[in-house]
Amino acid sequence: MHQCPLPRGAAKVGRSAAGVAPTAADDDTAPVVPSARSGVFTPLRELQDALKQRKVVVVVGTGVSMATTRDPLATWTGLLENGIEFCKAWMDPDTGWIRRAEDELEAEELLALGSRIAGQLRNAGDSGLFGKWLRSTVAQLRVERHDPKGPLDQSSGLIDALWQLRAPVLTTNYDTLIEDATGAGSATTRTPELIQSVLTGSEPRVVGHLHGVWGDAIQSSFRSSRTGRRREREISRPLFGPPRTR
């Protein structure tokens, strides 16, 4: 028996009525939606590829310390606010110094305030005051060693997740929370060769501290000196090549 061809779209209606979604074969005007296997290049995929190729360096800031400890001293604002009070307690600075420091804190001029506090403490008759301040603040930030078999809500969980990326880890923090959670060692810019080894991945069990570590009060993120700049150049030159000259 001869069957008349169905009008265009009739098959589509019939499939929809049967609970089957129409396809592009049913209607060549239907948009083609890319599938999950179509190879769309996403930011996540880019990161995954870079990790596989060992082209990632993890840089940790105060956000990780704050999320780990929930302590205001883990933030620059909290630390510097404490620094003002420390100077008041140990040095009795004049009212002009206090007023300028508090104005910088309110205006969030943290670099200027950090330089002011460090300078005040280092210029004191007691040369150990700067280290004493760090020991009474940053050194008190602690976290238990992460237990892979422990509960999921361990305070060291975020640090462990970053560590498991198997990428070099640098930090701008003075604290040693990453070392506490992972058992890793520490390196600062006072040892450029060791920092370079961290960056290249040849020292995977060492954390690079860009600004210093609390136990090494000589090195400071607030200190601007020819020595500090020279060390930065020593670290960066083997990685990025010689400096360009005009």
PEKA-V316322 format. One record per residue. N is the residue number from 1. RES is the residue in three letters. PSI is psi in whole degrees, -180 to 180 (none if undefined). BURIAL is 1 if it has 9 or more other ideal C-beta (glycine too) atoms within 8 Angstrom, else 0. D_CENTER is the distance of its C-alpha to the mean C-alpha in whole Angstrom. Layout:
N;RES;PSI;BURIAL;D_CENTER / N;RES;PSI;BURIAL;D_CENTER
This chain:
1;MET;134;0;75 / 2;HIS;133;0;73 / 3;GLN;132;0;70 / 4;CYS;139;0;69 / 5;PRO;141;0;66 / 6;LEU;147;0;63 / 7;PRO;153;0;62 / 8;ARG;131;0;59 / 9;GLY;-17;0;56 / 10;ALA;-41;0;59 / 11;ALA;-38;0;57 / 12;LYS;-42;1;53 / 13;VAL;-43;0;55 / 14;GLY;-41;0;56 / 15;ARG;-37;1;53 / 16;SER;-40;1;51 / 17;ALA;-28;0;54 / 18;ALA;2;0;54 / 19;GLY;16;0;50 / 20;VAL;128;0;49 / 21;ALA;141;0;47 / 22;PRO;151;1;48 / 23;THR;172;0;47 / 24;ALA;-27;0;47 / 25;ALA;-31;0;50 / 26;ASP;-32;1;51 / 27;ASP;107;1;51 / 28;ASP;1;0;49 / 29;THR;-6;0;48 / 30;ALA;138;1;45 / 31;PRO;146;0;42 / 32;VAL;116;0;40 / 33;VAL;124;0;37 / 34;PRO;141;0;34 / 35;SER;173;0;34 / 36;ALA;-18;0;31 / 37;ARG;10;0;32 / 38;SER;-3;0;32 / 39;GLY;31;0;29 / 40;VAL;128;0;28 / 41;PHE;108;0;24 / 42;THR;164;0;22 / 43;PRO;-38;0;18 / 44;LEU;-43;0;17 / 45;ARG;-37;1;20 / 46;GLU;-44;1;19 / 47;LEU;-44;1;15 / 48;GLN;-42;0;18 / 49;ASP;-41;0;20 / 50;ALA;-37;1;17 / 51;LEU;-42;1;16 / 52;LYS;-34;0;20 / 53;GLN;5;0;20 / 54;ARG;47;0;17 / 55;LYS;21;0;16 / 56;VAL;136;1;12 / 57;VAL;126;0;10 / 58;VAL;123;1;6 / 59;VAL;116;0;4 / 60;VAL;133;1;2 / 61;GLY;-162;1;4 / 62;THR;-20;1;7 / 63;GLY;-39;0;7 / 64;VAL;-41;1;7 / 65;SER;-42;1;9 / 66;MET;-42;1;11 / 67;ALA;-28;0;12 / 68;THR;-42;1;13 / 69;THR;-25;1;15 / 70;ARG;30;0;16 / 71;ASP;128;0;17 / 72;PRO;-27;0;17 / 73;LEU;-13;1;17 / 74;ALA;-10;1;13 / 75;THR;154;1;13 / 76;TRP;-39;0;14 / 77;THR;-46;1;17 / 78;GLY;-40;1;18 / 79;LEU;-44;1;18 / 80;LEU;-33;1;20 / 81;GLU;-41;1;22 / 82;ASN;-36;1;23 / 83;GLY;-38;1;23 / 84;ILE;-47;1;26 / 85;GLU;-34;0;28 / 86;PHE;-43;1;28 / 87;CYS;-40;1;29 / 88;LYS;-42;1;32 / 89;ALA;-34;0;33 / 90;TRP;-17;1;33 / 91;MET;-16;1;34 / 92;ASP;59;0;36 / 93;PRO;160;0;35 / 94;ASP;164;0;37 / 95;THR;-31;0;37 / 96;GLY;-42;0;36 / 97;TRP;-44;1;33 / 98;ILE;-43;1;32 / 99;ARG;-44;0;32 / 100;ARG;-39;1;30 / 101;ALA;-44;1;27 / 102;GLU;-34;1;28 / 103;ASP;-41;0;28 / 104;GLU;-37;1;25 / 105;LEU;-44;1;23 / 106;GLU;-37;0;25 / 107;ALA;0;0;24 / 108;GLU;35;0;20 / 109;GLU;71;0;21 / 110;LEU;-36;1;18 / 111;LEU;-44;0;18 / 112;ALA;-42;0;22 / 113;LEU;-42;1;22 / 114;GLY;-42;1;20 / 115;SER;-39;1;22 / 116;ARG;-47;1;25 / 117;ILE;-47;1;24 / 118;ALA;-42;1;24 / 119;GLY;-42;1;27 / 120;GLN;-44;1;29 / 121;LEU;-38;1;28 / 122;ARG;-28;1;28 / 123;ASN;0;0;32 / 124;ALA;159;1;33 / 125;GLY;-35;0;36 / 126;ASP;100;0;34 / 127;SER;-9;0;31 / 128;GLY;6;0;30 / 129;LEU;-37;1;29 / 130;PHE;-46;1;25 / 131;GLY;-37;0;24 / 132;LYS;-38;1;26 / 133;TRP;-47;1;24 / 134;LEU;-39;1;21 / 135;ARG;-29;1;23 / 136;SER;-6;0;24 / 137;THR;-80;1;20 / 138;VAL;-39;1;17 / 139;ALA;-18;1;19 / 140;GLN;-7;0;20 / 141;LEU;111;1;17 / 142;ARG;159;0;18 / 143;VAL;148;1;17 / 144;GLU;152;1;20 / 145;ARG;134;0;19 / 146;HIS;135;1;19 / 147;ASP;111;0;22 / 148;PRO;-26;0;22 / 149;LYS;5;0;25 / 150;GLY;-175;0;24 / 151;PRO;160;0;24 / 152;LEU;-21;0;21 / 153;ASP;28;0;20 / 154;GLN;144;1;19 / 155;SER;-20;0;17 / 156;SER;8;1;15 / 157;GLY;-43;1;15 / 158;LEU;-44;1;11 / 159;ILE;-43;1;10 / 160;ASP;-39;1;13 / 161;ALA;-41;0;12 / 162;LEU;-40;1;9 / 163;TRP;-34;1;12 / 164;GLN;-8;0;14 / 165;LEU;-15;1;13 / 166;ARG;40;0;15 / 167;ALA;156;1;12 / 168;PRO;141;1;12 / 169;VAL;123;1;9 / 170;LEU;153;1;8 / 171;THR;147;1;6 / 172;THR;4;1;8 / 173;ASN;152;1;9 / 174;TYR;-25;1;13 / 175;ASP;166;1;13 / 176;THR;37;1;14 / 177;LEU;-39;1;13 / 178;ILE;-42;1;11 / 179;GLU;-40;1;14 / 180;ASP;-44;1;16 / 181;ALA;-28;1;15 / 182;THR;-17;1;16 / 183;GLY;12;0;18 / 184;ALA;167;1;17 / 185;GLY;179;0;18 / 186;SER;149;1;16 / 187;ALA;145;1;16 / 188;THR;176;1;16 / 189;THR;-4;1;18 / 190;ARG;-17;0;21 / 191;THR;77;0;21 / 192;PRO;-37;1;20 / 193;GLU;-39;0;22 / 194;LEU;-39;1;20 / 195;ILE;-41;1;17 / 196;GLN;-38;1;18 / 197;SER;-36;1;19 / 198;VAL;-47;1;15 / 199;LEU;-36;1;15 / 200;THR;-7;0;18 / 201;GLY;1;1;17 / 202;SER;-10;0;20 / 203;GLU;74;1;19 / 204;PRO;-12;0;17 / 205;ARG;27;0;17 / 206;VAL;138;1;16 / 207;VAL;131;1;12 / 208;GLY;120;1;12 / 209;HIS;111;1;11 / 210;LEU;-32;0;12 / 211;HIS;-7;1;13 / 212;GLY;176;1;15 / 213;VAL;152;1;16 / 214;TRP;-32;1;18 / 215;GLY;-7;0;21 / 216;ASP;75;1;21 / 217;ALA;-10;1;22 / 218;ILE;-37;0;23 / 219;GLN;133;1;20 / 220;SER;144;1;18 / 221;SER;-17;1;16 / 222;PHE;-6;1;19 / 223;ARG;125;0;21 / 224;SER;109;0;22 / 225;SER;163;0;25 / 226;ARG;-36;0;26 / 227;THR;-46;0;25 / 228;GLY;-44;1;22 / 229;ARG;-37;1;22 / 230;ARG;-40;0;24 / 231;ARG;-38;1;22 / 232;GLU;-41;1;19 / 233;ARG;-37;1;22 / 234;GLU;-35;0;23 / 235;ILE;-44;1;19 / 236;SER;-27;0;19 / 237;ARG;-47;1;23 / 238;PRO;-22;0;23 / 239;LEU;-39;1;20 / 240;PHE;3;0;21 / 241;GLY;174;0;25 / 242;PRO;153;0;27 / 243;PRO;144;0;26 / 244;ARG;143;0;29 / 245;THR;147;0;32 / 246;ARG;none;0;34
